[in-house]
Each structure stands twice: as structure tokens, then as C-alpha cells.
Amino acid sequence: MKRFAVLLMGLVVLACTTTDSDVANVDVKELDSVRLESIQTKIAENRLAEAYQDIDFLLRSSEHDIPSTRLDELSVQVSARIVEVFENSIAEEDFSKALRHYLSLIGMQQTDRAGDWSVPELLLRLAETSNEDGDKPLAFYYAQRARGQGATEQRLLSLLLDLSRELDNSAVYQRTLEDFQEQGLEPPEQTPALQPTAPSVERMVSGTVTIWVNRGIKLEQGMGYPDNIIGSGFFIDSRGYLLTNYHVVASEVDPEYEGYSRLYIKLSDRVEERIPARVVGYDRIFDLALIKAEVEPKFNFSYGGSSDLKVGGRIIAIGSPAGLENTVTSGIVSAVGRRFLQMGDAIQVDVPINYGNSGGPLLDESGKLVGIVFAGIEQFEGVNFVIPFDWVEKVLPRLYAGDEAEHPWLGAAVQEVADGLEIIYTVPGSPAYRAGLREGDVIESLNGRAYTEIGEIQGALLDLDFPVLVQIDWKREGEAKSGVLSLAKRPFSPIEEALAKDLRENLLLPLFGMKIERTGRFLWRSDYAVRRVLSGSIADETGLSKDDPLSIQGWEVDLENRFAVLRIYVKKRKSGFLESAVQLAAYLETDIFI
């Protein structure tokens, strides 16, 4: 007992003689050592973009004692390594890797270290190498991106002329001939005339297929029934590559599916024959899949750039509703810019869409490919949705790469405000979180370009890659700030990622549109008050407002059906503070993350 008392007195004396400043100094020094060790590890592992972001953050921060000269040395070291990797990629003619590192140089504002190279030139090299490898749709995509970036040299125009002729894209062919004339260049000799008219509907039907997924027999009430999934698809490559929806072929690649699954296609003129096919690449976020069959298509669809779709414009869809092959339906555009997916937007149409149409092409009145049918609301006739091909085209290289497509992100949830995009949440561990961005910051620009719409900045991020460095400018309480972030891999479900890393109550703002603060606690019950409600959010539409007191009665996340439910008791200020039970529900696939 005496020994215990002496030990206790020693601890008290030690506690009394150790000041808060001593502890703080020790903690800061240890943390600084850990930070430097982390940066060195990332450099050694060639995680150069992440290392550069960490250095940039420390240079902007005052909460450390690391000498700025040491950070500058590390910054120079990482920059030199990025330039070295870029130059090696050029020497090895790995232009995809070279483009990724050149984009980082843009974010670092150091493109002068890349000589005469530019984004258009790298895209043109990608187009040329893809064409040499026989990847005509990819070559066509990269060539059009290069032209969109301002490239107009004869090499590019000649390549576009050849590709558009091979892909039977008369619109791009004619536009390229006009580019030759505008630039004062002579087109190649013996350039055949290709009339700028769309292929006939009959020819386009020959380029569509019925997707057939045989999942064996399912049992219902003791009876066995064939379990078949039917969808539509269309050829984009003379080697037998087709596009369709992911949900049509999900059982082929979903690791959680343990049953029987075999994928086939039926050609438009051989509907009695089932031809084996396989999934090459897929994208769960955009509900897309690239599949391949060993056939030579009679017609390939190709995309000629953005279509100027107007509400009320005439459109047609080709598909196999209920398995009825070669079905053509028509209608109008009901709306554009619908926020229906996690990323991008959708076109709403009234074209008759039924089970089996998913994955089929949508065409405008001139016969131009404008999108892929992917969803309809069964309860409401004539309310159907299409993925614009602008978004599909951005994903195409990742689908050809195989397996699941991966996309870059910043890791922040935002809302549109007058002067930019206001951050309402950052996912722990994400680039935005590690860079010090926080709720209330307003993103003004990405790589020098201003964005005021979520879809616009999501599209800009899709044109980049990860890990790629980007320059972000933002305002915090009126003060201008700037930093460099390293884009990371976007998770399939940002909300699920956040749920695994953060307190659930912190996710109420991105999920339901309200921020709460704990005001008291008694036994197992915590009392809260609403501190913020986003305009137009679920919480706002439910009638919640700032300073409403509440208690949480239950919280449920249903991963299978993809929704979250929050049950609360609340005293609404708008209802005279009468207590009432309220249930709020939200889909996990929210569209506000960038």
C-alpha cells in the first residue's frame, strides 16, 4: 500500500512539473517527424502526386515547426521526379502515362518544364497509337478531344477524315473537310465524297442486338422458372465490341452473385441464334458495360460530338422490349439536365421504353447517336431516362481498359451557390480532407477555370485521371486561398465510404440536408438542435428549420436497396414547437460529390 502511495505521489509530481507547453512541443515535434517520414515514404513508393499535395499543405499551414527550406527542397525533389517520369513515358511512347503526368504539371503550373509538349499533341499521339493498334473508336475519341482542345494541324485532320470514313460518320467527315478549307489546307488526294446524310433506320437496326443473360432456373413456391435477363445493345467497333447497361449483365461480373450466369447476344438478322459474349469492362456509376462477341457487325454506331438536343425535339430508340427484336419507337425529349445519376446528368424522354430496351441507342431526328437508354419508371408511362453520349464517351477508354472503370475525385460534397460550389462535407482521408478544405469553403476554380454547376466540374474531373495534381482556388469567409490537390480513386458509393470513416451524425448534411449539434445528454439519449438546413433539401421539404430541438430515435442504412432512413422526434419552430415524430429517407447514390 505504501509502495502504491509513493507511486501515486510521483505521478502527481510529474504531472505538476510537466507544463502544457512542454507536452504541446513534444507532440508537435513527433507529428512533424511523422509527417516528414510519410512524405519520404510516398516519394520512395513513387506516390509523387500525394507527396506533392502533402508538401503543399504544409507550406500553407502554420501548425508545424518544419523549416520551409526543408519543404522547398522536398517540393523541388518531387517536381523533378514528376518531370523525369513524364520524359521517360515519352521515350517509351506510353502517351497515356505521359498525359497523366503532364496534367499534373498543369496543376503545379510547371508545364514549361515539358518542352514543346501540350495536351492536344499528347491526345493526337494517343489517337495515332490507338489507330495503329486497331482501336478505331478510341482513336476517334482522342482525335475529337484533340480538336476540341484547339488542334487543327493536317496530321489530325487527315486522321479524323480516315476514321470518320471508316466509321461511316458522315457528319464528322463533312465537318473535317470544312476544317481543311478553313485552315487553308489541302485534303488528301482522291478523298471520296461522303454525303452528310444519316444512315437509314434499317442499317442502324442491323447494328443493334438483343442481350440475353441466362441465369438458369429460379424457384418460386416450389415451381421452377427460367431466370433470363433481356436487354439491348449496339455495336461501336468492327471487332465485335458492343455497349449496353451494366445492370443487364451485372450477374456476369458481380462478385456477390453466386448463381449460374451465361451471356449471349442475338443479331438483328439471326434472332434464333444465341452467340456467346463476354464483358470486357463495366461502370456501375454510369450503368455502362462494354461486351464483346466474335462476330463482324454489319453496322457500327459512332459519336460525332455533342448534339444540340432541345426539349420537344424528335427522337427514336432501337431495342428489344420484352424480347421483341428490332423494335423502333419514337417520341420527344421531355427534359434535359436531369440529375438522375451519381455523376453527370440524364435526358428525360417519352419514347415508349419497356423491359428489354435497356442498353439500346437513342438517336435524334437526323439519325445522330445521342445516348443510351437506361431507365424507366414503371408506375408512370412515358417517364424514361437516357445517358447522354457526352458522358458515355468520357468513360469509353476506361471500359476498353477492362474490369471496372475507375474515376478520379476530390472527395467533397458540394452545393451550388452564387459564386461557386460551396463545400458541405469532406470525406475523411480524401484529397479535399487532407488538403484542409472544410465545410463553408467555396470552390471558385479548378485549374484556373470557374465552375458554378456540379455537373460541369464532374465532367472536368472525368477528363483528368488519378493520381493527378490539380490547382484549386477557394474562398474561406471572404479570404482567397489556393492549393494543389492530388486526385484519388472515387469509390462506387461516397456515402458508404464516409459511413465507414465518420460519425453518422456528421453525414446528415450531405444525406438529408441538415446539420445538427449535440446540446445535452441523459443516459442513453442525446439531445440535438438543428444548426443548418440546406435550401431545397429533404430536411427543408420536411419543414425543419434552424434551432429546432430534436432527438434521434433510429437510424437505418439499407445497402441492398440503397437508401438511408432517419427517425427523429422534433419540435418544429414552424409548428409552434409541438413535438412530432418525423422520418426522413434518402438514396445513398447522392449526386453532390465531386
VEXGUTOR-355841 format. One record per residue (C-alpha): residue in three letters; x, y, z. Coordinates in steps of 0.2 Angstrom, whole numbers, plus 2048, in hexadecimal, padded with zeros to 3 digits. Example, Ala and Ser with C-alpha at 12.3 -4.5 7.8 and 13.67 -1.06 7.14 Angstrom:
2
ALA83E7EA827/SER8447FB824/
END
This chain:
594
MET800800800/LYS80E80C804/ARG8178077F4/PHE80680C7EA/ALA80581D7F4/VAL8178217F0/LEU81481D7DD/LEU8048277DD/MET80D8367E5/GLY81B8357D8/LEU80E8357CA/VAL8068457D2/VAL81784D7D3/LEU81B8497C1/ALA80A84F7BB/CYS80D85F7C5/THR81E8627BE/THR81A85F7AC/THR81286E7A4/ASP80586F796/SER81287778B/ASP81E86978E/VAL81285C788/ALA80C867779/ASN81F869774/VAL822856775/ASP81285276C/VAL81685E75E/LYS82785875C/GLU82184675B/LEU81484A74E/ASP820854744/SER82B845743/VAL81D83A73E/ARG818846731/LEU829846729/GLU82B83472A/SER81A832721/ILE81F83D713/GLN830834711/THR827823710/LYS81B82A703/ILE82A8306F9/ALA83381F6FB/GLU8238166F5/ASN8218226E6/ARG8118296ED/LEU81783A6E7/ALA8068436E5/GLU80183F6F7/ALA8128446FE/TYR8118556F4/GLN8008586FC/ASP80685570D/ILE81586070B/ASP80986E704/PHE7FE86C713/LEU80C86E71F/LEU81387E716/ARG801885718/SER80088072A/SER807888739/GLU80387A745/HIS814872744/ASP827876747/ILE82E86E737/PRO83A87B72F/SER83388271F/THR84487F717/ARG84286C71A/LEU83186C712/ASP837876703/GLU845869701/LEU83885B701/SER82D8656F5/VAL83B8676E9/GLN8408546EB/VAL82E84E6E7/SER82C85B6D8/ALA83C8546D1/ARG8368426D2/ILE8258466CA/VAL82E84E6BB/GLU83A83F6BA/VAL82B8336BA/PHE82383E6AC/GLU83383D6A2/ASN83582B6A4/SER82382869F/ILE82683268F/ALA83582868B/GLU82C81868E/GLU81D81E683/ASP81181B692/PHE80782B68E/SER7F982769A/LYS8058276A8/ALA80E8376A1/LEU7FD8406A0/ARG7F983C6B2/HIS80A8436B8/TYR8088526AC/LEU7F78566B4/SER8008566C5/LEU80C8636BE/ILE7FD86D6B9/GLY7F786C6CB/MET8088716D2/GLN80987F6C5/GLN81A8786BE/THR8158736AC/ASP82587D6A6/ARG82F86E6AC/ALA82786369F/GLY82F86B690/ASP82386C681/TRP817860687/SER804864689/VAL7F485C68D/PRO7EE85C67B/GLU7FE855675/LEU7FE847682/LEU7EC84367D/LEU7F084266B/ARG7FE83666F/LEU7F282C679/ALA7E682C669/GLU7F482765E/THR7FA818669/SER7E881266C/ASN7E5813659/GLU7F5808656/ASP7EF7FC663/GLY7DE7FA65A/ASP7D4803668/LYS7CA80E65C/PRO7BD814668/LEU7CB81A674/ALA7D5822667/PHE7C582B661/TYR7C2831673/TYR7D3837676/ALA7D4840665/GLN7C4849669/ARG7CA84E67A/ALA7DA855672/ARG7D085F666/GLY7C5865675/GLN7D586B67D/GLY7D987666E/ALA7E486A663/THR7E286D651/GLU7F2867648/GLN7F185C639/ARG7F684D642/LEU7E784D64D/LEU7DB85263F/SER7E1844634/LEU7DF837642/LEU7CD83E646/LEU7C983D633/ASP7CF82A632/LEU7C6825642/SER7B682E63F/ARG7B582562E/GLU7B9814635/LEU7AC817643/ASP7A081D636/ASN79D82D640/SER798839632/ALA79684863E/VAL7A7848645/TYR7AE844633/GLN7A585362C/ARG7AB85E63B/THR7BD859638/LEU7BD85E626/GLU7B686F62B/ASP7C5870638/PHE7D186D629/GLN7C987B620/GLU7C988762F/GLN7DB883632/GLY7E1886620/LEU7E687461F/GLU7E5867611/PRO7DC857616/PRO7E4847610/GLU7E48425FE/GLN7D58385F8/THR7CA83C607/PRO7BA834603/ALA7AA83E605/LEU79F838614/GLN78E840614/PRO78A847625/THR77A83D627/ALA776831635/PRO77681E632/SER765817630/VAL75B81063E/GLU75C7FF637/ARG76F800637/MET76F806649/VAL7647F864E/SER7717EC647/GLY77D7F3653/THR7737EF663/VAL7717DF66C/THR7677D667A/ILE7717D3689/TRP76C7C2691/VAL7727BD6A3/ASN76E7AB6A7/ARG76E7A96BA/GLY7677986BB/ILE7577936C4/LYS75079C6D3/LEU7447956DF/GLU73379D6E4/GLN7277946F0/GLY72E7846EB/MET72E7876D8/GLY73D7896CD/TYR73D7986C0/PRO74A79D6B4/ASP7547AC6BB/ASN7597B66AC/ILE75E7C86AB/ILE75A7D169A/GLY7627E1694/SER7687EA685/GLY7797F067F/PHE7817F766F/PHE7927F5666/ILE79F803667/ASP7AE7F9660/SER7B07EE651/ARG7B97E165C/GLY7A97DD665/TYR7A97E9674/LEU7977EE67A/LEU7917FB687/THR7827F6693/ASN77D7FA6A5/TYR7877F36B3/HIS7777ED6BC/VAL7727E26AD/VAL7837D86AF/ALA7867DB6C1/SER7857C86C6/GLU7947C56BA/VAL7A07D06C5/ASP7987D36D6/PRO7A37CA6E3/GLU7947C86EE/TYR78A7BF6E1/GLU78D7AC6E4/GLY7807A46D8/TYR78179E6C6/SER7847AC6B9/ARG7877AB6A6/LEU7877BA69A/TYR7827B9688/ILE77C7C567A/LYS7707C366C/LEU7737CC65C/SER7657D6653/ASP7657CA645/ARG7697BA64E/VAL75D7BB65D/GLU75B7A865F/GLU76E7A6662/ARG7767AA673/ILE7887B0671/PRO7947AF681/ALA79B7BF687/ARG7A57C6695/VAL7A67D669F/VAL7B67DF69C/GLY7B47EE6A7/TYR7A67F66B2/ASP7A18056BB/ARG7948046CA/ILE7948176CC/PHE78E81A6BA/ASP7858096B8/LEU7908056A9/ALA7987F56A3/LEU7A37F1694/ILE7A17DF68D/LYS7A87D667F/ALA7A27C8674/GLU7AC7BF666/VAL7A27C6658/GLU7A47D364A/PRO7967E064B/LYS78D7E763C/PHE78C7F8643/ASN796802651/PHE78F81165A/SER79B81F65D/TYR79A830666/GLY79D84065E/GLY79D84C66D/SER790855677/SER77E855670/ASP774865672/LEU76585C679/LYS75686867D/VAL747864688/GLY73A85E67C/GLY74685866F/ARG742848666/ILE74C83866A/ILE74C825667/ALA751816671/ILE75680566B/GLY7557F6676/SER74D7E567B/PRO73E7E9687/ALA7387D968F/GLY7447D0683/LEU73C7D7673/GLU74B7D9668/ASN74E7E865C/THR7417F3664/VAL742805660/THR73881266A/SER737825669/GLY733833674/ILE73984467A/VAL74684B687/SER73C84F697/ALA74A8576A0/VAL75D8586A0/GLY76A85A6AF/ARG76084E6BB/ARG76B84A6CA/PHE7678386CA/LEU7798306CC/GLN7878326D8/MET79083B6CB/GLY78B8456BC/ASP7798476B6/ALA76C83E6AC/ILE75F84269E/GLN74D83F6A2/VAL743838694/ASP731832690/VAL737825684/PRO72E814689/ILE73B80B693/ASN7387FA69A/TYR7417EB6A2/GLY74E7E6695/ASN7517F868E/SER75F7FB69A/GLY7707FD691/GLY769802681/PRO76E812677/LEU764822676/LEU76582C666/ASP76083E662/GLU755842653/SER764843648/GLY76983264D/LYS778837658/LEU77C82D667/VAL778837677/GLY77782A685/ILE77481968D/VAL763815694/PHE76580F6A6/ALA7558126B1/GLY7438146B1/ILE7368166BF/GLU72A8086BE/GLN71C8116C8/PHE71C8206BC/GLU71B81D6A9/GLY72682869E/VAL73282C6AC/ASN7428256A6/PHE7558296A7/VAL76482969C/ILE77782B69F/PRO77D839694/PHE78B832689/ASP79684168E/TRP79883869F/VAL799827697/GLU7A882C68C/LYS7B283369B/VAL7B18216A3/LEU7B4818693/PRO7C8816695/ARG7C580F6A6/LEU7B98026A0/TYR7C57FD692/ALA7D37FB6A0/GLY7C97ED6A8/ASP7C17E96B9/GLU7B87F66C2/ALA7BA8086BC/GLU7C38136C9/HIS7C08266CB/PRO7C98346D4/TRP7C283F6E1/LEU7C684D6EE/GLY7BB8456FC/ALA7AF853700/ALA79D855700/VAL7978666F9/GLN7888716F6/GLU78687E6E8/VAL7878906EE/ALA7888A16E6/ASP79B8A26E5/GLY7A08906E3/LEU79E87F6EC/GLU79D8806FE/ILE7A4871708/ILE798869714/TYR7A2859718/THR7B3851715/VAL7B683F717/PRO7C383A723/GLY7D483571B/SER7CE83D70A/PRO7D9849700/ALA7CE858705/TYR7CE852718/ARG7E2850718/ALA7E386170F/GLY7DA86A71D/LEU7CA86E714/ARG7BB86F71F/GLU7A9873720/GLY7A588571B/ASP7B388670F/VAL7AE88C6FD/ILE7B78846EF/GLU7BA8926E2/SER7C48896D5/LEU7CD8796D0/ASN7DD87B6C6/GLY7D888D6C3/ARG7C788A6BC/ALA7B788F6C6/TYR7A98836C9/THR7988876D0/GLU78F8776CC/ILE7938666D3/GLY79185D6C3/GLU79E8686BB/ILE7AB8656C7/GLN7A78526C7/GLY7AA8526B4/ALA7BA85B6B6/LEU7C084F6C3/LEU7BC8406B7/ASP7C78486AA/LEU7D68466B7/ASP7DC8376BF/PHE7E38316D0/PRO7EF8346D8/VAL7F08456CF/LEU7F48566D7/VAL7E78646D5/GLN7E88766DA/ILE7D987B6E5/ASP7D488D6E9/TRP7C78906F7/LYS7C189D703/ARG7BF89B716/GLU7B58A871F/GLY7BA8B4711/GLU7CC8B0711/ALA7D38A9701/LYS7DD899702/SER7E688E6F6/GLY7ED87C6F7/VAL7F386D6ED/LEU7E985D6EF/SER7ED84B6E9/LEU7DD8436E2/ALA7D98326E9/LYS7CF8236E3/ARG7BC8266E6/PRO7B38196EF/PHE7A38116E8/SER7998196F6/PRO7A08286FF/ILE79382770D/GLU798815711/GLU7AA81B711/ALA7A682971D/LEU79C81D728/ALA7AB81272A/LYS7B6821730/ASP7AB82E738/LEU79D830745/ARG78C82D73E/GLU78683E745/ASN79384773B/LEU78B84072B/LEU77A84772E/LEU77F857724/PRO78484E713/LEU776841715/PHE76784A71C/GLY76C85C71A/MET76D86172D/LYS77B863739/ILE77886074C/GLU78286375C/ARG78185A76C/THR77986577A/GLY778858788/ARG77884678D/PHE76F83C79A/LEU77382979C/TRP77182278B/ARG768830783/SER77183F77A/ASP76884F777/TYR76C85A767/ALA76786A75F/VAL76786D74C/ARG77587A748/ARG77387A735/VAL766875728/LEU76A875715/SER75E87D70A/GLY754871700/SER75B86270A/ILE751854711/ALA75285C722/ASP74B86C71B/GLU73D864712/THR73885B722/GLY73686C72B/LEU74686C736/SER74E87C73A/LYS75D883743/ASP75D881756/ASP74F874756/PRO753868765/LEU753855761/SER758844767/ILE75D83675C/GLN75282675E/GLY75981B751/TRP76581A742/GLU76580D735/VAL77080B725/ASP7697FE719/LEU7787F970D/GLU76E7ED703/ASN7607F96FE/ARG76C8086FF/PHE76481470B/ALA76681C71C/VAL75881F729/LEU75882B738/ARG74B82C745/ILE74A83B751/TYR73F84375D/VAL73F85675A/LYS737866760/LYS735870750/ARG736882752/LYS72A884743/SER71E87A74C/GLY71E88375D/PHE72B877764/LEU71E869765/GLU728858766/SER72584C758/ALA72D83D751/VAL73583F740/GLN73D832734/LEU749838727/ALA74F82C719/ALA75D82F70C/TYR7658256FE/LEU778821701/GLU77C8256EF/THR77C8386F2/ASP7828426E4/ILE78B8506ED/PHE79C8496EF/ILE7AB84E6E5/
END
